[in-house]
Amino acid sequence: MTRRMRLVAYLKTGPTANHGGGWRHPASRLDDIFRPERYEDVARLLEDARFDAAFFADAFGLPDIHRGGYDTYLRLGGQISYLDPMTVLPFMMRATRHLGLGATLSTTFFHPYHLARTLASMDILSEGRMAWNVVTSATDFEARNFGGDAIPPRAERYDRGDEVLEACRALWEGWDADAFVMDREAGVFIDPAKVRYADYKGRYVSTRGPLSIPRSPQTGPVLMQAGSSDRGREFATRWAELIFITPAYKEDAAAYAADIRARLATAGRDPTLCPVLPACATVVAETREIAREKADYLNALIDPDLALAANSNTIGVDLTQPLPPDGPVRQGIQGSWDRVAVRAEREGITFVEAAKRPRNLMVGTPNDVADQMEDWFKSGACDGFVLWPTHSPGMFEDFARMVVPVLQKRGLMQTEYREGTLREKLRG
């Protein structure tokens, strides 16, 4: 079977993703943030370009780590979810037939019964196209919105995450696929013998079940995960079916991919069934000179204080204050710290200077960008990419129009979807 590059779009319910200046770009749509058509249109665009899936990144509150408040994020247009992604996904489902659709939901803040019920319902309505970006969350501001004083320690969050997924699986498997009889003449609607209690009891969560929601086409969504710490990688090894990472350089992606593939093999899992996708963004144009000018213009739109605030949020440390010597102590994402630290060392600058800089972009002609992606892919550094927009929908439009045909012509990317659920498509 020919190995194909997997492409997943990183979305936000707002005009800003990882590029803090994107919303200021003249081609960035600002008038339709709260309109269903925005999300339907991007779903159609991605499906026409044969992306495997799209998912919404999310955090559960307004970031207020930087300078002790949320002023920078609001005033400068930081990455915020202005709508609950679960409310816009149904519109995207109706507009597409094949595109996988995912949401970010936290095992730390949500009970497994609620998660299992909601995700099973969405998987049924989408005919088996749901994905769940499983996060344990990482910041105190999120914890306080759910009644806590602070985010629990990383190990505890992952231990709870294991239990939440065990409980969800027990709930999803509580209905047999053929439980519905619907025999009008016999007067039997459902065979009760084919529905079971979950009776799950753990240290952190418990649930009796059964769900009132029947078994979905995938018996649960495709599980995405992005853990970079050792405990996060252990969690991914057990549960993930798709992993996305945020490396600073190709070498870092290759090292992560090699490590996680070895872990999967040791655990008795087939590494080829768990693609590793680094996050990236592209700037593409007719010539290299035009592409470089476009990238420089985009990066000039970023306020350095917002770039610093964005990293304060993900790292869990106010970068206007003295740094902890060994990275995030309690809150924050290890992978975000590592990405900035590697860049600082590589470029010979301070950590804070690196945190103020825009993320690296793949810049060039359609062939140039395809060359870079092909190099990462064929060298084994990744199995595809999570593509985040510098500005929306313009970057996705450029990529779909100019880069996708090159990747398809080279046989690197699918030209048609296979039938089946998202899980079946990803394994095909």
C-alpha positions, -999 to 999 in steps of 0.1 A, spaced: 0 0 0 14 34 -10 21 57 20 1 89 18 7 122 35 -20 130 61 -33 166 63 -53 180 91 -64 216 94 -61 235 127 -90 258 132 -103 284 157 -137 299 161 -122 333 155 -98 351 131 -65 343 150 -47 310 152 -10 307 160 -1 338 140 -9 368 161 -10 393 132 -31 372 108 -64 390 117 -49 423 106 -42 410 71 -65 426 45 -75 391 32 -85 379 67 -123 377 71 -136 395 102 -172 401 93 -184 364 95 -169 351 128 -203 345 142 -220 332 111 -224 295 103 -215 301 67 -179 308 77 -175 273 91 -194 257 63 -173 274 36 -140 264 52 -152 228 56 -161 226 19 -127 242 10 -108 216 30 -129 187 17 -124 198 -19 -87 199 -12 -89 163 1 -77 171 37 -82 141 60 -97 161 88 -101 195 105 -102 201 142 -108 230 165 -80 239 190 -95 252 222 -88 265 257 -114 270 283 -111 306 293 -94 339 286 -56 336 290 -45 359 319 -10 347 327 9 374 307 13 405 329 -13 391 353 -43 398 330 -60 393 297 -56 429 284 -29 419 258 -49 390 244 -81 410 240 -66 443 228 -41 427 203 -64 399 190 -49 368 205 -59 332 198 -93 329 215 -124 307 209 -153 331 205 -177 303 200 -178 268 215 -166 246 186 -192 220 194 -218 244 182 -203 250 148 -193 214 140 -228 203 131 -229 230 104 -196 217 90 -210 181 91 -240 192 69 -217 209 44 -194 178 39 -195 141 34 -159 128 40 -139 154 60 -131 143 95 -142 168 122 -127 172 156 -130 191 188 -107 197 218 -122 185 251 -105 182 285 -104 151 306 -96 172 336 -127 193 335 -154 172 318 -170 141 332 -168 109 311 -205 105 308 -209 139 293 -180 134 270 -191 99 259 -227 111 253 -218 142 233 -191 126 212 -212 95 204 -240 117 193 -217 137 170 -202 106 156 -237 93 148 -248 125 131 -215 127 111 -218 91 100 -185 82 117 -163 113 111 -157 126 146 -123 130 162 -115 140 198 -84 160 205 -78 147 240 -62 173 264 -57 173 301 -55 211 300 -25 229 315 -33 263 330 -47 277 362 -70 301 345 -89 272 330 -90 253 363 -105 283 381 -133 284 355 -143 249 367 -142 256 404 -105 247 411 -78 268 426 -51 256 403 -45 230 376 -36 196 391 0 183 387 8 168 353 10 132 365 -24 134 382 -40 150 352 -28 121 330 -38 95 355 -73 110 355 -72 112 317 -65 74 316 -96 68 337 -118 91 317 -109 73 285 -114 39 301 -148 51 313 -157 65 279 -148 33 262 -169 13 286 -198 35 280 -194 35 242 -192 -3 242 -223 -7 263 -245 -10 233 -241 -37 207 -242 -26 171 -273 -46 164 -293 -36 195 -320 -20 175 -347 -45 164 -375 -21 153 -399 -49 147 -433 -33 145 -452 -66 143 -435 -81 173 -436 -48 192 -398 -49 200 -379 -17 195 -345 -25 212 -332 -58 225 -324 -51 262 -299 -80 263 -277 -60 240 -273 -30 263 -251 -31 294 -241 -10 324 -206 4 323 -201 2 361 -168 19 359 -151 29 392 -117 46 393 -98 68 417 -109 100 400 -141 92 381 -169 67 381 -200 62 360 -227 36 360 -242 40 325 -255 28 302 -255 57 278 -289 65 263 -269 70 230 -264 38 209 -232 26 195 -218 50 170 -203 41 136 -168 42 150 -177 30 186 -161 63 197 -142 90 179 -107 89 165 -84 100 194 -59 128 188 -32 137 213 -3 161 216 17 152 247 54 160 247 64 153 282 75 117 291 41 112 308 23 127 278 41 104 255 32 74 277 -5 86 274 -2 89 237 13 55 233 -17 40 250 -45 60 235 -36 81 205 -46 73 169 -31 106 156 -5 127 172 3 163 165 34 181 177 49 216 175 86 212 168 109 241 161 129 222 134 127 190 113 153 173 135 131 177 166 101 162 147 123 133 136 135 126 172 99 127 185 86 105 157 113 79 163 107 79 200 69 75 198 71 48 171 95 28 193 71 32 223 42 21 201 60 -10 189 70 -19 225 34 -16 235 24 -40 207 8 -13 186 14 -8 149 32 25 145 19 30 110 -16 33 124 -7 63 145 5 91 122 27 118 137 19 153 123 39 184 131 21 217 131 31 241 103 19 271 82 28 280 47 33 311 26 31 304 -11 34 326 -42 43 326 -78 80 333 -71 102 330 -41 107 367 -39 69 373 -37 65 346 -12 93 361 10 77 395 8 43 380 18 59 363 48 77 394 58 45 414 56 26 389 76 52 388 103 53 426 104 17 426 116 25 407 148 29 428 179 59 413 198 40 417 231 12 394 218 38 369 206 53 369 241 18 367 256 9 337 235 40 318 247 33 329 283 -1 312 280 11 279 265 42 277 286 23 286 318 49 312 328 46 350 327 76 357 304 78 393 317 90 378 350 122 358 358 121 323 342 121 291 361 154 273 355 140 240 343 109 248 324 72 248 335 70 236 370 32 229 374 12 246 347 20 249 310 27 227 280 62 210 280 62 210 242 58 247 239 87 253 263 109 229 244 101 245 211 111 280 223 142 267 241 155 248 211 151 279 189 168 301 214 198 277 216 199 272 178 198 309 170 220 321 199 194 343 215 177 345 249 146 325 257 125 356 258 138 369 225 129 335 209 94 337 225 88 371 208 96 357 173 70 344 149 68 307 144 88 293 115 69 292 82 73 271 50 78 298 24 82 297 -13 67 287 -46 42 258 -48 71 235 -57 93 249 -29 67 243 -2 59 208 -16 96 200 -16 99 209 21 69 189 30 81 159 9 115 161 26 100 159 61 76 131 50 100 109 31 128 113 57 105 98 83 103 130 104 65 129 101 35 112 84 19 145 73 11 179 88 -14 198 109 -18 230 89 -26 261 109 -37 293 91 -16 325 92 -48 342 81 -81 327 72 -94 317 48 -67 330 26 -39 307 36 -60 276 31 -72 289 -3 -36 295 -14 -25 261 -2 -55 243 -17 -51 260 -51 -13 259 -55 3 233 -32 -23 205 -31 -21 198 -69 17 195 -67 15 170 -38 -12 150 -56 8 149 -88 38 136 -69 16 108 -55 21 121 -19 -15 130 -12 -49 114 -18 -68 126 -49 -101 109 -37 -115 98 -4 -121 62 3 -154 52 17 -159 44 54 -155 61 88 -127 85 96 -108 58 114 -111 35 83 -100 64 60 -69 71 81 -60 34 81 -65 30 44 
